[in-house]
Amino acid sequence: MSMKKYPIWALKSKNEKRFKQGHPWVFSNELSQTPKGIEPGDPIELRDAGGEFLAYGFGNPHSLIAFRAVTRQKDERDIFAPTFIQKTLAQALKLRESQGYLHASFRWIFGEADGLPGLILDRYLTTDDKNVFVMQAQTAGAQKMISSIVEVLSQESKTFFGASSFTLILKNNASSRKLEGLEVMHEAEVLKKEEGLNITDLEVWLKSSHQKEGKLPLSADFLKGQKTGLFLDQSYNIELFLSRFQFKKQNIKILDLCSYVGHWSAQLGKGLSHLKPEVTLCDASEQALSFAKRNLKKLNIECITKKMDVLTEINQLKEASYDIVICDPPALIKGRKNIPQGKKAYFKLNQSAMKLLTPYGVLVSCSCSGILEEKEFETLMQQAALSTKMAFSFVARGGQSGDHPLLLEFPEGRYLKCLMGVKRD
């Protein structure tokens, strides 16, 4: 592929500014000609209106986002070559290493922020020190990179992590693949598997949120579980919570809404173990609750589980009963047509969650709906607090963890919002 001449697309002069300032996307109406003549995901050379080189990246003539930049270096032409992939993976790994992530599980590649648009790659470290990689290709270009990534992992796994053997799972179940003309695969594909590894009930190490070099074991189904198996983006928010809030009474009560396998509760339960916390986990999935109960039990955290649709059944919970309420639902806004309905759902959920707090109890509310901007989320939380007629102070703002890095010139990459507030008398 490196010997072929790439198609050249050019920006309209009036549409150059945003891309030249670092944004990695070009929309179809920003190009000087209608994009055509290539297969989705094929490599493209992008130039400005004057013919000067700007970037190499993926093209897709059938998508509103017609071009996604991979590199702005003119000598890095072969963006699908294993040598280029290896260099990109190594750079991303150094960024995680600089933040102390390598001793546990972490997000290794976070799409545009790591120069591989639409590619998600998580590295999970099992409690018996085996490497499990879970990959998602959400764009046509990322889809075409899969074979090179497998080749690089096979050749460089020992260099990267000190072990040549690994397991690799491909989970191409994101609905956003439809926008790229890709099939949504509802079944995960195991591309490579170590013998004897049970990926439907796998215990992995997570970075501890209360000990600098500590680790926390958590089990989940990595084949049929949500996302890539676990949610790795909340570690910063949990660290923020544990550093910001203090509780004096014993047997504090924690409510974990949409708990999945209990990541929040496990981290808070260990971080606040001196207070002998009592945890209630609520989720619609019986299997997730089973994992959550087992995860907390092995950490000696007292808990009960409630199978419920949190959005419709939250009012079954007793008001003014919990010292901490974690409200971390799945994305309630999937697309622009869902924005009004999704906003209403966030409002009602947080309104109900606030009523469950004891005086000076803490609400942690999150939204992973990327299409919902942070200011809009803050407005919804303000409206929810006002509707309860309670005195409520928001005292901390979080976001996604450092293994989900931000490009400041790419606001679309900032998807996780988190507000922490205290209910006053």
C-alpha positions in Angstrom: 0.0 0.0 0.0 2.9 2.3 0.7 3.9 2.3 -3.0 0.5 3.5 -4.2 -0.2 7.1 -4.9 -2.9 8.3 -2.4 -5.9 10.2 -3.6 -5.5 13.9 -2.8 -8.3 15.9 -1.2 -8.1 19.6 -0.6 -9.8 21.9 1.9 -11.8 25.0 0.9 -9.8 28.1 1.8 -12.5 29.3 4.2 -12.6 25.9 6.0 -8.9 25.5 6.8 -8.6 27.3 10.1 -10.1 24.6 12.4 -8.0 21.8 10.9 -4.8 23.8 10.9 -5.4 24.5 14.6 -5.2 20.8 15.3 -8.7 19.4 15.0 -8.4 15.9 13.4 -11.7 15.8 11.5 -12.7 17.3 8.1 -16.4 17.3 7.2 -17.5 16.5 3.6 -18.8 20.1 3.0 -15.3 21.5 4.0 -13.6 19.8 1.0 -13.1 21.6 -2.3 -14.6 18.6 -4.1 -17.2 16.0 -3.2 -15.3 13.1 -1.7 -15.6 10.0 -4.0 -13.7 7.3 -5.8 -12.3 5.4 -2.7 -13.4 2.7 -0.4 -14.3 3.7 3.2 -11.1 3.7 5.3 -8.7 4.1 2.4 -5.7 6.4 3.0 -5.9 10.0 1.8 -3.5 12.8 1.5 -5.0 16.1 2.6 -3.8 19.5 1.3 -4.8 23.1 1.9 -6.5 25.2 -0.8 -3.0 26.3 -2.0 -1.8 22.7 -2.5 0.4 22.5 0.6 0.5 19.1 2.4 -1.5 19.0 5.7 -1.9 15.3 6.7 -2.4 11.7 5.9 -5.5 10.0 7.2 -8.6 7.9 6.5 -11.2 8.9 4.0 -14.8 7.9 3.9 -16.9 9.3 1.0 -20.1 8.0 2.7 -19.7 9.7 6.1 -20.3 13.2 7.2 -16.8 13.1 8.7 -15.1 12.6 5.4 -11.5 12.7 6.6 -9.8 11.7 9.9 -6.2 12.7 10.4 -3.6 10.1 11.4 -0.4 12.0 11.0 0.7 15.5 10.0 4.2 14.3 9.3 4.9 14.1 5.5 7.5 11.4 5.9 5.1 9.1 7.7 3.2 8.1 4.6 2.3 4.5 5.2 -0.3 4.8 8.0 -1.3 1.1 7.8 2.3 -0.3 8.0 3.2 -2.3 11.1 6.2 -0.1 11.6 3.9 3.0 11.9 1.5 1.2 14.2 4.4 0.0 16.4 5.7 3.5 16.8 2.2 4.8 17.7 1.5 2.1 20.2 4.9 2.7 21.8 4.3 6.4 22.2 0.9 5.8 23.7 2.4 3.4 26.1 5.0 5.9 27.3 2.2 8.4 28.0 0.5 5.8 30.3 3.8 4.8 31.9 4.5 8.4 32.8 1.2 8.4 34.8 1.8 5.1 36.6 -0.7 3.0 34.8 1.4 0.0 33.6 1.2 -2.0 36.8 -2.6 -2.6 36.3 -5.3 -2.4 33.6 -5.6 0.7 31.5 -6.8 2.2 28.1 -3.8 1.9 25.8 -5.3 3.6 22.7 -8.0 6.2 22.9 -8.8 7.0 19.2 -8.0 10.5 18.0 -6.1 11.4 21.2 -3.5 8.8 20.4 -3.4 9.3 16.6 -5.5 6.3 15.6 -9.0 7.6 14.9 -11.8 5.4 16.0 -9.6 2.7 17.6 -10.0 1.7 21.2 -7.5 -0.7 22.7 -7.6 -1.7 26.4 -4.9 -3.7 28.2 -6.2 -5.8 31.1 -3.7 -7.4 33.5 -5.1 -10.6 35.1 -4.4 -11.4 38.7 -2.1 -14.2 37.5 -0.2 -11.7 35.4 -1.5 -12.5 31.9 -2.2 -9.8 29.3 -5.7 -9.6 27.8 -6.2 -6.9 25.0 -9.7 -5.8 24.1 -10.0 -3.9 20.8 -12.8 -1.9 19.2 -12.7 -0.5 15.6 -15.3 2.2 15.3 -14.2 3.7 12.0 -13.5 2.1 8.6 -9.9 3.2 8.8 -9.5 1.6 12.2 -11.1 -1.6 10.8 -8.4 -1.8 8.1 -5.7 -1.5 10.8 -6.7 -4.6 12.7 -4.4 -7.0 10.9 -1.4 -4.7 11.4 -2.2 -4.3 15.1 -2.4 -8.1 15.6 1.0 -8.4 13.8 2.6 -5.8 16.0 1.2 -7.2 19.2 2.4 -10.7 18.2 5.9 -9.3 17.5 6.2 -6.7 20.3 4.2 -7.9 23.2 7.3 -9.1 25.1 9.0 -5.7 24.5 5.9 -3.8 25.6 4.9 -5.9 28.6 7.6 -8.6 29.2 5.5 -11.5 28.0 5.1 -12.8 24.5 1.8 -14.6 25.1 -1.5 -12.8 25.3 -5.3 -12.9 24.6 -6.9 -10.6 22.1 -10.7 -9.9 21.9 -12.3 -7.9 19.2 -15.6 -6.2 20.2 -17.0 -4.4 17.2 -20.4 -3.8 18.7 -20.5 0.0 18.8 -23.6 1.4 17.1 -21.4 4.3 15.7 -20.0 1.8 13.2 -23.2 2.2 11.2 -22.2 5.8 10.5 -19.1 4.5 8.8 -20.9 1.9 6.8 -19.6 -0.9 9.0 -21.6 -3.9 10.3 -22.3 -3.9 14.0 -21.1 -7.2 15.4 -23.1 -8.3 18.4 -20.8 -11.2 19.1 -17.2 -10.6 20.3 -14.5 -12.3 18.2 -11.6 -14.0 20.0 -8.6 -13.4 17.7 -6.1 -15.0 20.0 -6.5 -16.8 23.4 -4.1 -18.3 25.9 -5.0 -21.8 26.9 -6.9 -22.2 30.1 -8.0 -18.6 30.4 -11.7 -18.2 31.2 -12.6 -14.8 29.6 -16.3 -15.0 30.6 -15.2 -14.9 34.3 -11.9 -13.1 34.5 -10.2 -11.4 37.4 -8.0 -8.5 36.6 -6.0 -5.9 38.4 -7.3 -2.3 38.5 -5.3 0.7 39.5 -6.1 1.5 43.2 -7.7 4.9 43.7 -6.5 5.2 47.3 -3.0 3.7 47.2 -0.4 5.2 44.8 1.1 1.9 43.7 -1.8 -0.3 44.8 -4.0 -2.7 42.8 -7.5 -3.9 43.2 -8.9 -7.2 41.9 -12.2 -7.1 40.0 -13.9 -9.8 37.9 -16.2 -9.5 34.9 -17.3 -11.2 31.7 -14.9 -9.9 29.0 -16.7 -11.7 26.2 -20.3 -10.5 26.7 -19.9 -7.8 29.3 -20.4 -4.1 28.7 -17.9 -2.0 26.6 -14.5 -3.7 26.7 -15.4 -5.6 29.9 -14.9 -2.9 32.5 -15.0 0.9 32.6 -11.5 2.2 33.1 -12.3 5.9 32.7 -13.5 6.6 36.3 -10.3 6.1 38.2 -9.6 9.9 38.3 -13.1 10.7 39.6 -12.8 8.1 42.3 -9.4 9.5 43.4 -10.9 13.0 43.4 -13.7 11.8 45.6 -11.5 10.1 48.1 -9.1 13.1 48.3 -11.9 15.6 48.7 -14.5 14.2 51.1 -14.3 13.2 54.7 -16.8 11.2 56.8 -16.8 10.9 60.5 -19.5 8.4 61.3 -19.2 4.6 61.1 -21.3 2.4 58.9 -21.7 5.0 56.2 -24.3 4.0 53.6 -23.3 4.0 49.9 -25.8 3.6 47.0 -24.3 2.6 43.7 -26.8 3.2 40.9 -26.1 1.5 37.6 -23.3 -0.3 39.4 -22.4 -2.9 36.7 -19.8 -5.1 38.4 -19.2 -2.7 41.3 -16.1 -0.7 40.3 -17.1 2.5 42.2 -18.2 0.5 45.2 -15.1 -1.6 45.4 -12.8 1.4 45.2 -14.8 3.5 47.7 -15.3 0.5 50.0 -11.6 0.0 50.2 -10.7 3.6 50.5 -13.3 4.2 53.2 -12.8 0.7 54.9 -12.1 2.4 58.3 -15.7 3.6 58.3 -17.2 0.1 57.7 -19.3 1.1 54.7 -22.5 -0.6 53.9 -23.1 -0.7 50.1 -26.3 -1.1 48.1 -25.8 -1.9 44.4 -28.5 -1.4 41.8 -28.4 -2.6 38.3 -30.8 -4.1 35.6 -28.4 -7.0 34.9 -28.6 -10.0 37.2 -25.2 -11.2 35.9 -23.6 -7.8 36.6 -24.9 -7.8 40.2 -23.7 -11.3 40.7 -20.2 -10.2 39.7 -20.5 -7.1 41.8 -21.5 -9.0 45.0 -18.6 -11.4 44.5 -16.2 -8.5 43.8 -17.1 -6.7 47.0 -17.3 -9.9 49.1 -13.7 -10.8 48.3 -12.7 -7.3 49.5 -14.6 -7.7 52.7 -17.1 -5.0 51.9 -20.6 -5.5 53.2 -23.2 -5.2 50.5 -26.7 -6.0 49.2 -27.9 -6.0 45.6 -31.1 -4.8 44.0 -32.1 -5.8 40.5 -33.9 -2.9 39.1 -34.3 -0.5 36.1 -32.8 2.5 37.8 -34.4 5.0 35.4 -37.9 3.8 36.2 -37.7 2.2 39.6 -35.4 4.5 41.6 -38.3 5.8 43.6 -38.6 2.4 45.3 -35.6 3.4 47.3 -36.1 5.1 50.7 -35.4 8.8 50.7 -32.8 10.4 52.9 -31.1 7.0 53.5 -27.6 7.3 52.0 -24.5 9.2 52.8 -23.0 8.7 49.3 -25.0 8.2 46.1 -23.1 7.2 42.9 -25.1 8.0 39.8 -23.2 6.7 36.8 -25.7 5.5 34.2 -24.8 4.3 30.7 -25.0 6.9 27.9 -28.6 8.2 27.9 -28.1 10.2 24.7 -27.0 8.0 21.7 -27.6 10.6 18.9 -28.9 14.1 18.3 -32.5 12.9 17.9 -32.3 11.5 21.4 -31.2 14.7 23.1 -34.5 16.0 24.4 -35.5 12.6 25.8 -32.0 12.0 27.2 -31.9 15.3 29.0 -35.3 14.5 30.5 -33.9 11.2 31.7 -30.8 12.8 33.3 -32.9 15.4 35.0 -35.4 12.9 36.5 -32.6 10.4 37.6 -30.6 13.1 39.4 -33.7 14.7 40.9 -34.5 11.3 42.5 -30.9 10.6 43.4 -30.7 13.9 45.4 -33.7 13.0 47.4 -32.0 9.8 48.6 -29.2 11.7 50.4 -28.9 12.3 54.1 -28.0 15.9 55.2 -24.4 16.6 54.1 -24.5 13.4 52.0 -22.5 13.5 48.7 -23.9 12.9 45.2 -21.5 11.9 42.5 -23.3 12.3 39.1 -21.7 11.3 35.8 -22.7 11.4 32.1 -20.7 9.6 29.4 -23.0 10.9 26.6 -20.4 12.6 24.5 -23.0 14.6 22.6 -24.1 16.3 25.8 -21.8 19.2 26.5 -20.5 19.8 30.0 -22.3 23.1 30.3 -25.6 21.5 29.4 -24.9 18.8 32.0 -24.2 21.4 34.6 -27.5 23.2 33.7 -29.4 19.9 34.1 -27.9 19.3 37.5 -28.7 22.9 38.6 -32.3 22.4 37.5 -32.6 19.1 39.2 -31.3 20.6 42.5 -33.7 23.5 42.3 -36.7 21.2 41.6 -36.0 19.3 44.9 -36.2 22.6 46.9 -33.0 21.4 48.7 -29.9 23.4 49.5 -27.3 21.8 47.3 -23.6 22.8 46.8 -21.5 21.5 43.9 -18.0 21.3 45.2 -15.9 19.3 42.7 -15.8 18.6 39.0 -14.2 15.5 37.5 -13.7 14.0 34.1 -12.1 11.1 32.3 -8.9 9.5 33.6 -5.5 10.2 32.2 -5.4 7.0 30.1 -8.3 8.6 28.2 -6.2 11.7 27.3 -7.7 14.9 25.9 -6.8 16.9 22.9 -7.8 20.4 23.8 -8.3 21.2 20.1 -10.7 18.2 19.9 -13.5 18.9 22.3 -15.5 15.9 21.0 -13.0 13.7 22.8 -14.1 15.0 26.1 -17.1 12.8 26.7 -17.1 12.0 30.5 -18.6 14.6 32.8 -18.7 14.3 36.6 -20.1 16.6 39.2 -19.9 16.1 43.0 -22.2 17.9 45.3 -23.2 18.1 48.9 -26.8 18.3 50.2 -26.9 20.8 53.0 -29.5 21.2 55.9 
